[in-house]
Amino acid sequence: MTTENLVPDATSASRKFVVHQPRKRFVVAITGASGHIYGIRLLDVLRELNCETHLVMSKSAMVALAYETDIKVKGIRDRADHVYSNDDVAAAISSGSFRTQGMFIAPCSAKTLGEIASGACGTLVSRAADVMLKERRRLVLMFRETPLHLGHCRNMVSVTEMGAIVMPPVPAFYSRPESVEDIIDHTVGRALDLFDLDVGVVKRWKE
């Protein structure tokens, strides 16, 4: 290649770049841990904010769902703009070139945490999470397990060192919640705070 090849011609010099400003995109994953309502509520609030949502549910999530809520799988899928199978590792959200604001895994199971910590990408959930880390996008893991053994703690350290945010859905009782919905909304609001999205549901300390 000569230096002439590196000089833009008149056509490329006159090319205009178009700046696209689409709706904010978020990936929401729901796995098999207890706490499906957090993922469901996130989908509802993101829709209220006119954000574009991309949903993937693990098979374990679909099985466990019936134990926690009367909402069916279809009812959850209908809340999202785009839905993917967890087996579809070639889906749009599996590529770093598909731009998003970030990803929530709500709830995040111990199995999913372990896959992300190890770099294993055998499912779309773990692959999409890996994409967030490699592209330096925000990944919020609402890890729902207790009590914890040393392996859980080490996995949380590993994903944190890689850039993820581990956010166990721990209630804040200083807000004097009057219902389960208040507790859920406060936690979801705090998760959205991590993306500078204030939806007005968080009772903030001394405000």
Backbone bond lengths (Angstrom), bond angles and torsions (degrees), N, CA, C in turn:
res aa  C-N    CA-C-N  psi(-1)  N-CA   C-N-CA  omega(-1)  CA-C   N-CA-C  phi
1 M - - - 1.467 - - 1.526 109.24 -
2 T 1.342 117.48 130.93 1.461 122.77 178.32 1.513 109.85 -94.10
3 T 1.349 114.50 169.30 1.466 118.23 179.73 1.511 111.30 -65.99
4 E 1.355 116.25 -25.42 1.459 118.78 179.14 1.523 111.60 -61.70
5 N 1.349 115.23 -32.64 1.462 119.18 -178.96 1.533 112.05 -67.13
6 L 1.318 116.35 -20.48 1.457 119.94 -176.23 1.522 112.87 -91.05
7 V 1.341 116.48 -8.29 1.459 120.30 -179.25 1.514 109.34 -87.20
8 P 1.353 119.52 122.61 1.461 120.40 -179.29 1.519 111.30 -64.65
9 D 1.317 116.61 140.09 1.458 119.69 177.20 1.524 109.48 -82.85
10 A 1.310 115.38 -179.86 1.468 119.98 -176.60 1.517 111.66 -62.34
11 T 1.343 115.35 -34.18 1.465 118.99 -178.32 1.527 110.91 -65.06
12 S 1.347 115.57 -48.00 1.465 118.63 -178.57 1.521 111.34 -70.29
13 A 1.339 116.60 -31.96 1.461 119.52 -179.72 1.521 111.66 -67.34
14 S 1.327 115.52 -30.43 1.461 119.02 -178.26 1.525 112.72 -92.36
15 R 1.340 115.55 -0.49 1.462 119.20 -178.66 1.520 109.87 -65.05
16 K 1.318 116.25 137.66 1.465 121.16 179.32 1.523 109.13 -104.56
17 F 1.297 115.11 135.70 1.457 120.30 177.45 1.522 109.20 -95.57
18 V 1.311 114.90 134.59 1.461 120.57 -178.66 1.527 108.68 -102.75
19 V 1.305 116.66 127.00 1.463 121.12 178.28 1.524 108.56 -91.05
20 H 1.329 115.39 116.61 1.464 120.21 179.40 1.529 109.04 -92.95
21 Q 1.291 116.78 136.22 1.460 121.82 177.62 1.532 109.14 -124.66
22 P 1.341 115.53 74.89 1.465 118.89 -178.69 1.520 111.21 -75.34
23 R 1.331 115.93 175.08 1.461 120.35 173.13 1.528 109.18 -61.06
24 K 1.311 115.53 151.63 1.458 119.06 177.14 1.522 109.15 -65.66
25 R 1.323 115.49 133.65 1.466 121.15 -177.85 1.521 110.79 -107.22
26 F 1.324 114.75 137.72 1.455 120.30 175.98 1.525 109.65 -134.56
27 V 1.326 115.34 142.72 1.460 121.29 171.24 1.526 107.42 -96.47
28 V 1.313 116.06 131.73 1.469 121.55 175.92 1.521 107.86 -121.72
29 A 1.321 116.26 121.67 1.463 121.11 176.97 1.522 108.84 -114.30
30 I 1.317 115.36 139.07 1.466 121.90 177.06 1.520 107.02 -120.88
31 T 1.336 116.88 121.75 1.463 120.50 -178.50 1.528 110.08 -112.90
32 G 1.326 116.06 -171.20 1.455 120.18 -167.42 1.510 117.44 -81.98
33 A 1.324 118.78 2.56 1.467 120.31 177.98 1.524 110.32 -72.35
34 S 1.314 116.30 164.66 1.458 120.44 175.22 1.526 109.38 -69.75
35 G 1.329 115.93 145.79 1.457 119.87 178.60 1.512 113.94 113.53
36 H 1.335 116.59 31.68 1.468 120.44 -179.71 1.525 112.60 -58.65
37 I 1.316 115.80 -27.12 1.461 119.91 -176.95 1.524 111.80 -60.90
38 Y 1.336 117.49 -27.12 1.466 119.52 178.31 1.526 110.97 -65.54
39 G 1.324 116.60 -44.06 1.462 119.70 177.56 1.514 112.10 -66.74
40 I 1.328 115.98 -39.55 1.469 120.49 179.21 1.528 110.30 -63.71
41 R 1.321 115.73 -45.28 1.470 119.22 -179.22 1.529 111.40 -66.45
42 L 1.320 116.98 -36.61 1.465 120.30 176.18 1.520 111.04 -58.96
43 L 1.332 116.44 -44.46 1.465 120.36 178.34 1.524 110.86 -59.85
44 D 1.323 116.42 -42.45 1.472 120.27 -179.87 1.530 111.42 -63.47
45 V 1.326 116.18 -46.41 1.466 119.93 -176.75 1.525 110.97 -69.07
46 L 1.321 117.42 -40.50 1.466 120.10 178.67 1.525 111.03 -63.41
47 R 1.314 116.33 -34.31 1.471 119.02 175.44 1.527 110.14 -65.81
48 E 1.322 116.87 -42.38 1.468 120.46 177.97 1.531 111.32 -60.50
49 L 1.332 116.09 -29.60 1.467 121.46 179.12 1.527 112.23 -86.46
50 N 1.339 116.47 4.54 1.464 122.44 -178.71 1.529 112.15 60.70
51 C 1.322 116.25 35.74 1.460 121.40 175.43 1.528 109.38 -93.42
52 E 1.311 115.80 150.46 1.462 121.93 178.53 1.528 108.39 -88.47
53 T 1.321 117.25 126.55 1.460 120.66 -175.51 1.519 111.89 -115.03
54 H 1.330 114.50 141.40 1.461 123.08 179.54 1.524 107.09 -123.52
55 L 1.317 116.09 111.95 1.467 122.45 -171.11 1.522 112.06 -105.40
56 V 1.332 115.01 137.39 1.464 121.24 169.44 1.523 107.62 -138.08
57 M 1.332 115.44 132.51 1.461 121.75 179.67 1.522 109.52 -119.00
58 S 1.322 116.15 137.39 1.459 119.39 175.70 1.528 109.55 -76.40
59 K 1.326 116.27 162.26 1.469 120.27 178.45 1.526 110.49 -63.58
60 S 1.320 116.27 -37.08 1.469 119.96 178.48 1.521 111.26 -63.44
61 A 1.326 116.33 -35.09 1.468 120.25 178.27 1.518 110.60 -63.22
62 M 1.321 116.22 -41.37 1.467 120.26 -179.11 1.525 111.41 -65.94
63 V 1.335 116.14 -34.84 1.464 120.32 178.89 1.529 110.40 -72.12
64 A 1.334 116.55 -46.05 1.466 121.22 -175.61 1.524 112.90 -71.98
65 L 1.326 116.14 -21.71 1.463 120.98 -175.61 1.525 112.61 -53.83
66 A 1.321 116.49 -42.82 1.463 121.23 -175.28 1.526 112.70 -64.00
67 Y 1.330 117.36 -21.33 1.460 120.75 -179.56 1.529 112.37 -80.61
68 E 1.331 117.08 -17.16 1.461 120.11 -172.27 1.524 115.14 -114.65
69 T 1.304 117.14 -22.83 1.459 119.22 -174.37 1.520 110.61 -153.01
70 D 1.311 115.57 158.13 1.465 120.70 175.24 1.528 111.59 -86.27
71 I 1.319 117.01 -4.66 1.467 120.51 178.51 1.523 109.31 -71.45
72 K 1.305 116.57 130.15 1.457 121.68 -179.84 1.530 110.38 -85.03
73 V 1.335 115.28 166.14 1.466 120.59 178.74 1.521 110.68 -55.91
74 K 1.331 116.98 -42.95 1.467 120.39 179.51 1.527 110.83 -60.47
75 G 1.324 116.52 -38.18 1.455 120.20 179.96 1.515 112.53 -63.81
76 I 1.331 116.08 -30.90 1.466 120.00 176.64 1.522 109.90 -77.21
77 R 1.313 116.25 -44.91 1.471 119.85 -179.64 1.523 111.59 -60.52
78 D 1.317 116.33 -35.64 1.470 120.04 -179.40 1.528 112.21 -65.91
79 R 1.313 117.09 -17.56 1.463 120.64 179.93 1.531 112.37 -80.26
80 A 1.329 117.07 -14.89 1.466 121.49 -175.95 1.523 111.22 -102.43
81 D 1.325 115.35 155.80 1.465 120.22 176.67 1.526 111.43 -77.68
82 H 1.336 116.14 -35.41 1.463 121.31 -178.97 1.523 108.23 -138.00
83 V 1.325 116.29 140.55 1.463 121.64 -177.58 1.528 108.88 -129.14
84 Y 1.340 116.29 139.05 1.464 121.20 -179.13 1.523 110.31 -129.25
85 S 1.323 115.22 151.99 1.458 120.97 171.33 1.524 108.63 -77.06
86 N 1.308 117.01 144.36 1.463 120.48 178.61 1.522 111.77 -67.60
87 D 1.330 116.97 -15.36 1.468 121.08 177.61 1.522 112.40 -86.34
88 D 1.325 117.02 -10.89 1.466 121.30 -174.66 1.528 110.32 -86.07
89 V 1.334 116.02 78.28 1.463 119.93 -176.95 1.528 112.30 -76.14
90 A 1.335 117.35 1.22 1.468 121.28 174.83 1.527 111.17 -105.93
91 A 1.324 117.72 12.22 1.470 121.62 -179.97 1.526 110.47 -65.03
92 A 1.317 115.70 164.63 1.471 120.91 -178.16 1.524 112.04 -53.70
93 I 1.327 117.17 -42.34 1.466 120.35 -175.04 1.526 112.83 -74.25
94 S 1.335 117.63 -1.02 1.465 120.76 177.30 1.523 111.78 -85.36
95 S 1.323 117.16 -4.63 1.467 121.41 -177.23 1.524 111.36 -113.46
96 G 1.319 115.38 138.80 1.457 119.98 177.29 1.510 113.32 -68.72
97 S 1.337 117.09 -20.29 1.468 119.57 179.35 1.528 111.75 -74.69
98 F 1.336 116.42 -14.36 1.464 121.21 175.27 1.523 106.82 -85.93
99 R 1.307 116.10 106.55 1.459 120.52 -170.22 1.529 112.47 -81.11
100 T 1.316 115.21 135.12 1.465 122.29 175.82 1.524 108.60 -140.62
101 Q 1.330 115.65 164.71 1.465 120.05 174.64 1.525 110.54 -74.33
102 G 1.326 116.00 -30.80 1.448 119.68 -177.87 1.516 110.76 159.31
103 M 1.321 115.46 -165.28 1.466 121.00 -171.88 1.523 110.70 -143.43
104 F 1.316 114.41 140.31 1.459 122.65 170.79 1.530 108.05 -111.37
105 I 1.312 117.45 135.54 1.465 120.65 166.90 1.518 105.38 -114.73
106 A 1.338 114.71 106.38 1.460 120.76 -169.38 1.525 110.31 -140.50
107 P 1.327 117.15 104.47 1.451 127.01 -1.64 1.529 111.00 -83.99
108 C 1.328 115.17 164.80 1.464 121.04 176.84 1.526 108.45 -108.12
109 S 1.311 116.44 121.29 1.462 121.25 -179.86 1.528 110.68 -79.80
110 A 1.330 116.32 163.78 1.461 121.10 177.10 1.529 110.45 -62.95
111 K 1.325 116.76 -35.86 1.470 120.88 178.39 1.523 110.53 -62.83
112 T 1.326 116.36 -46.06 1.463 120.37 -179.81 1.521 110.83 -65.01
113 L 1.327 116.91 -42.40 1.462 120.74 176.95 1.524 110.47 -57.01
114 G 1.335 116.68 -44.56 1.458 121.20 -179.69 1.518 112.61 -63.15
115 E 1.338 116.35 -40.27 1.463 119.99 178.98 1.526 110.99 -63.63
116 I 1.320 116.50 -43.17 1.466 120.59 -179.46 1.526 110.22 -66.07
117 A 1.328 116.37 -42.31 1.465 120.66 -178.91 1.523 111.67 -63.13
118 S 1.331 116.64 -34.72 1.466 120.88 -177.48 1.521 113.18 -85.20
119 G 1.344 116.58 -13.30 1.463 120.04 -176.70 1.512 113.07 83.92
120 A 1.330 117.51 5.84 1.464 121.02 177.88 1.520 109.47 -70.11
121 C 1.320 116.15 135.69 1.471 120.42 -176.68 1.524 110.44 -127.85
122 G 1.325 116.63 50.98 1.452 120.17 -176.66 1.509 114.79 -80.93
123 T 1.334 117.26 -12.44 1.465 121.51 178.90 1.524 108.99 -128.47
124 L 1.324 115.71 166.69 1.461 118.82 179.39 1.528 111.23 -67.23
125 V 1.336 117.14 -35.52 1.466 119.31 178.74 1.525 110.48 -59.01
126 S 1.340 116.64 -50.99 1.467 119.58 -177.91 1.521 111.83 -69.44
127 R 1.341 117.76 -34.26 1.461 120.40 177.85 1.531 110.72 -67.21
128 A 1.326 117.20 -45.54 1.466 120.42 179.34 1.528 110.45 -61.77
129 A 1.330 116.76 -39.09 1.467 120.66 177.52 1.523 110.56 -64.30
130 D 1.323 116.47 -41.38 1.460 121.05 178.74 1.526 110.94 -62.89
131 V 1.328 116.05 -37.64 1.470 121.05 177.01 1.526 110.05 -61.44
132 M 1.328 117.07 -43.88 1.464 120.14 179.48 1.528 110.76 -58.45
133 L 1.319 116.35 -41.60 1.459 120.20 -178.25 1.526 111.44 -68.74
134 K 1.321 117.10 -45.17 1.468 119.17 -176.92 1.522 112.09 -70.73
135 E 1.328 116.94 -28.09 1.465 121.06 179.05 1.530 112.15 -90.42
136 R 1.345 116.08 2.49 1.471 122.41 -179.42 1.524 112.30 59.73
137 R 1.327 114.51 39.25 1.463 119.59 174.23 1.526 108.97 -100.34
138 R 1.305 115.69 162.83 1.462 119.72 -174.43 1.525 110.91 -75.84
139 L 1.323 115.21 129.67 1.459 122.98 177.45 1.522 107.91 -124.52
140 V 1.328 116.11 116.86 1.467 121.65 -177.73 1.524 108.89 -110.36
141 L 1.318 115.45 119.22 1.466 121.50 -178.66 1.524 109.25 -107.44
142 M 1.316 116.07 109.12 1.461 120.40 177.13 1.532 107.58 -87.74
143 F 1.336 113.66 77.86 1.464 122.30 -173.40 1.518 110.15 -70.32
144 R 1.336 115.34 122.70 1.461 121.00 -172.87 1.523 109.29 -120.28
145 E 1.331 115.36 85.56 1.459 120.67 177.86 1.520 108.56 -153.17
146 T 1.326 116.21 143.61 1.466 121.09 175.25 1.526 108.63 -166.46
147 P 1.344 117.78 144.80 1.460 128.03 -10.65 1.529 111.03 -70.16
148 L 1.316 116.50 172.23 1.459 121.17 -174.78 1.522 110.80 -107.58
149 H 1.339 116.00 141.64 1.465 118.76 169.96 1.530 108.74 -100.71
150 L 1.314 116.80 176.60 1.461 121.08 -173.44 1.526 112.00 -61.39
151 G 1.342 116.71 -33.89 1.465 119.69 178.72 1.518 112.14 -62.16
152 H 1.334 116.89 -41.39 1.468 120.45 176.48 1.531 110.19 -60.11
153 C 1.332 115.73 -46.84 1.471 120.28 -177.86 1.522 110.93 -62.38
154 R 1.327 116.67 -42.13 1.470 119.67 179.46 1.522 111.24 -65.92
155 N 1.318 116.30 -38.83 1.467 119.04 178.05 1.527 111.33 -64.82
156 M 1.332 116.95 -38.18 1.467 119.82 177.48 1.524 111.01 -65.40
157 V 1.329 116.71 -38.46 1.463 120.05 175.88 1.523 110.10 -63.59
158 S 1.330 116.80 -44.37 1.470 121.06 -177.80 1.520 112.00 -60.26
159 V 1.336 117.01 -48.89 1.471 118.76 -177.66 1.527 110.91 -68.95
160 T 1.335 116.65 -31.85 1.465 119.58 177.08 1.524 110.24 -66.36
161 E 1.312 117.19 -41.76 1.466 120.95 177.48 1.524 111.54 -63.56
162 M 1.330 116.63 -28.45 1.467 120.65 178.58 1.521 112.65 -81.89
163 G 1.332 116.89 -10.86 1.458 119.44 176.19 1.512 116.06 118.48
164 A 1.331 118.00 -4.34 1.469 120.26 179.01 1.528 110.47 -76.46
165 I 1.320 115.51 162.61 1.463 121.79 173.73 1.525 107.66 -114.27
166 V 1.316 116.08 117.86 1.463 120.96 176.96 1.521 107.45 -89.50
167 M 1.320 115.78 118.35 1.462 120.88 -176.72 1.528 109.85 -129.18
168 P 1.325 117.46 84.11 1.462 119.00 175.88 1.526 109.76 -60.00
169 P 1.318 118.15 138.83 1.474 120.61 -178.46 1.527 111.34 -75.57
170 V 1.324 115.32 75.58 1.464 121.87 -177.29 1.530 109.25 -93.51
171 P 1.320 118.72 125.13 1.471 120.71 -178.56 1.526 112.25 -64.92
172 A 1.323 115.89 149.21 1.469 122.10 174.44 1.528 107.39 -110.07
173 F 1.319 117.03 108.69 1.462 119.82 -174.04 1.526 113.28 -87.56
174 Y 1.353 117.41 -7.90 1.465 118.59 175.16 1.522 111.34 -66.01
175 S 1.345 116.13 -19.38 1.468 120.13 179.74 1.525 112.47 -80.71
176 R 1.345 116.04 -1.65 1.468 121.85 179.88 1.534 111.79 52.63
177 P 1.333 117.75 58.67 1.467 119.59 -179.54 1.519 111.24 -62.54
178 E 1.319 115.15 140.81 1.462 120.50 -179.19 1.522 112.33 -104.38
179 S 1.323 116.82 -5.48 1.465 120.32 -178.69 1.521 109.48 -157.45
180 V 1.327 115.43 167.18 1.465 120.52 174.75 1.524 109.64 -60.69
181 E 1.326 116.16 -36.90 1.469 120.60 179.85 1.525 111.09 -60.93
182 D 1.333 117.18 -38.35 1.466 120.67 177.83 1.529 110.91 -62.33
183 I 1.318 116.03 -41.72 1.467 121.01 179.91 1.525 110.28 -64.35
184 I 1.330 115.63 -45.59 1.467 120.50 -179.64 1.523 110.90 -63.14
185 D 1.327 116.46 -46.39 1.464 120.18 -177.97 1.525 111.65 -62.94
186 H 1.319 116.79 -38.48 1.465 119.54 179.00 1.530 110.13 -62.42
187 T 1.328 116.59 -45.64 1.464 120.77 -179.29 1.522 111.38 -65.59
188 V 1.321 116.88 -44.07 1.466 120.77 178.09 1.528 110.18 -62.54
189 G 1.327 116.30 -40.99 1.459 119.99 178.12 1.516 112.33 -62.29
190 R 1.336 116.81 -39.17 1.468 120.49 178.13 1.524 110.95 -67.47
191 A 1.330 117.09 -35.22 1.470 120.17 176.19 1.525 110.37 -64.80
192 L 1.318 116.87 -41.06 1.464 121.04 179.05 1.525 111.47 -70.13
193 D 1.334 117.17 -27.01 1.465 120.80 174.30 1.527 110.98 -55.24
194 L 1.320 116.35 -32.88 1.464 121.08 -177.69 1.523 112.06 -65.87
195 F 1.335 116.04 -15.25 1.467 121.45 176.19 1.533 111.04 -111.95
196 D 1.337 115.40 17.22 1.474 121.42 -178.75 1.525 112.16 58.78
197 L 1.323 115.95 36.72 1.464 121.81 176.27 1.526 108.16 -111.65
198 D 1.311 116.51 108.95 1.465 121.76 179.98 1.524 108.42 -102.39
199 V 1.321 115.63 111.01 1.467 119.84 -176.01 1.525 112.12 -101.28
200 G 1.317 116.89 6.42 1.457 120.28 173.85 1.512 115.70 76.39
201 V 1.340 118.24 16.78 1.467 120.02 -179.22 1.528 112.16 -106.87
202 V 1.323 116.87 -3.42 1.461 120.27 -178.21 1.525 109.90 -93.66
203 K 1.327 116.38 122.78 1.461 120.57 172.88 1.525 106.93 -84.56
204 R 1.320 115.67 104.04 1.452 120.80 -171.65 1.527 111.69 -85.02
205 W 1.319 114.92 149.40 1.453 122.05 -176.04 1.524 111.06 -59.30
206 K 1.312 115.96 121.83 1.465 124.31 176.08 1.529 113.52 59.08
207 E 1.313 116.86 29.15 1.476 119.99 174.90 1.514 109.16 -112.59
